[in-house]
Amino acid sequence: MIGLTWIVVAVVTLIATFAIAQISKLIILFCGFALLLQIPIWVSLMGWFVGNEMFVLGAALIVCGGLLFRGWHSV
C-alpha cells in the first residue's frame, strides 16, 4: 500500500515537472506535503524503523524541489 502510494505520487510529480503549466509548482508542493502528512499514520501503524527515515527524507526532498521549482521558461 505504501509503495503504491509513493509510485503514484512520484508519477504525478514527474508529470507536473515536465508539463508546461502554471499550476505545476502547486501540484509538486501538494504531493510533497501529502507525503509528509502520511508519515505519522505509517509510523503509528508500523512502528518506527529505519525505512521511515527514508520516507521523511524523500518527502522533504520533494517539498524542497517544489519550493525551488521555477518551471519551464522559453529563452
C-alpha positions as a Markdown table, in Angstrom:
| # | Residue | x | y | z |
|---|---|---|---|---|
| 1 | Met | 0.0 | 0.0 | 0.0 |
| 2 | Ile | 2.8 | 2.4 | 0.9 |
| 3 | Gly | 4.8 | 1.5 | -2.2 |
| 4 | Leu | 1.8 | 2.1 | -4.5 |
| 5 | Thr | 1.2 | 5.5 | -2.8 |
| 6 | Trp | 4.8 | 6.5 | -3.4 |
| 7 | Ile | 4.7 | 5.3 | -7.0 |
| 8 | Val | 1.5 | 7.3 | -7.8 |
| 9 | Val | 2.9 | 10.4 | -6.1 |
| 10 | Ala | 6.2 | 10.1 | -7.9 |
| 11 | Val | 4.4 | 9.7 | -11.3 |
| 12 | Val | 2.2 | 12.7 | -10.6 |
| 13 | Thr | 5.2 | 14.8 | -9.5 |
| 14 | Leu | 7.2 | 13.8 | -12.6 |
| 15 | Ile | 4.3 | 14.7 | -14.9 |
| 16 | Ala | 3.8 | 18.0 | -13.2 |
| 17 | Thr | 7.6 | 18.7 | -13.5 |
| 18 | Phe | 7.7 | 18.2 | -17.3 |
| 19 | Ala | 4.2 | 19.7 | -18.0 |
| 20 | Ile | 4.1 | 23.2 | -19.2 |
| 21 | Ala | 1.5 | 24.6 | -16.8 |
| 22 | Gln | 1.1 | 27.4 | -14.3 |
| 23 | Ile | 0.0 | 25.0 | -11.6 |
| 24 | Ser | 3.0 | 22.6 | -11.8 |
| 25 | Lys | 4.7 | 24.1 | -8.7 |
| 26 | Leu | 1.5 | 23.8 | -6.7 |
| 27 | Ile | 1.0 | 20.2 | -7.7 |
| 28 | Ile | 4.6 | 19.3 | -6.7 |
| 29 | Leu | 4.2 | 21.0 | -3.3 |
| 30 | Phe | 0.9 | 19.3 | -2.7 |
| 31 | Cys | 2.4 | 15.9 | -3.4 |
| 32 | Gly | 5.3 | 16.6 | -1.0 |
| 33 | Phe | 3.1 | 17.8 | 1.8 |
| 34 | Ala | 0.7 | 14.9 | 1.3 |
| 35 | Leu | 3.6 | 12.5 | 1.9 |
| 36 | Leu | 4.7 | 14.4 | 4.9 |
| 37 | Leu | 1.2 | 14.2 | 6.3 |
| 38 | Gln | 1.0 | 10.4 | 5.8 |
| 39 | Ile | 4.2 | 9.6 | 7.6 |
| 40 | Pro | 2.7 | 9.9 | 11.2 |
| 41 | Ile | 0.0 | 7.5 | 10.1 |
| 42 | Trp | 2.5 | 5.0 | 8.8 |
| 43 | Val | 4.6 | 5.2 | 11.9 |
| 44 | Ser | 1.5 | 4.6 | 14.1 |
| 45 | Leu | 0.6 | 1.6 | 12.0 |
| 46 | Met | 4.0 | 0.0 | 11.5 |
| 47 | Gly | 6.2 | 1.5 | 14.3 |
| 48 | Trp | 9.4 | 3.3 | 13.9 |
| 49 | Phe | 12.2 | 1.7 | 11.8 |
| 50 | Val | 15.0 | 2.8 | 9.5 |
| 51 | Gly | 12.8 | 2.9 | 6.4 |
| 52 | Asn | 10.7 | 5.7 | 7.9 |
| 53 | Glu | 13.7 | 8.0 | 7.7 |
| 54 | Met | 13.8 | 7.3 | 4.0 |
| 55 | Phe | 10.1 | 8.3 | 3.8 |
| 56 | Val | 10.8 | 11.6 | 5.7 |
| 57 | Leu | 13.8 | 12.4 | 3.5 |
| 58 | Gly | 12.0 | 11.6 | 0.2 |
| 59 | Ala | 9.0 | 13.8 | 1.2 |
| 60 | Ala | 11.3 | 16.6 | 2.4 |
| 61 | Leu | 13.2 | 16.5 | -0.9 |
| 62 | Ile | 10.0 | 16.7 | -2.9 |
| 63 | Val | 8.9 | 19.7 | -0.9 |
| 64 | Cys | 12.3 | 21.4 | -1.3 |
| 65 | Gly | 12.3 | 20.7 | -5.0 |
| 66 | Gly | 8.8 | 22.2 | -5.2 |
| 67 | Leu | 9.9 | 25.3 | -3.4 |
| 68 | Leu | 12.9 | 25.7 | -5.8 |
| 69 | Phe | 10.9 | 24.8 | -8.9 |
| 70 | Arg | 10.7 | 27.7 | -11.4 |
| 71 | Gly | 9.0 | 25.9 | -14.3 |
| 72 | Trp | 9.9 | 26.0 | -18.0 |
| 73 | His | 11.0 | 29.3 | -19.4 |
| 74 | Ser | 11.5 | 30.0 | -23.1 |
| 75 | Val | 14.8 | 31.5 | -23.9 |
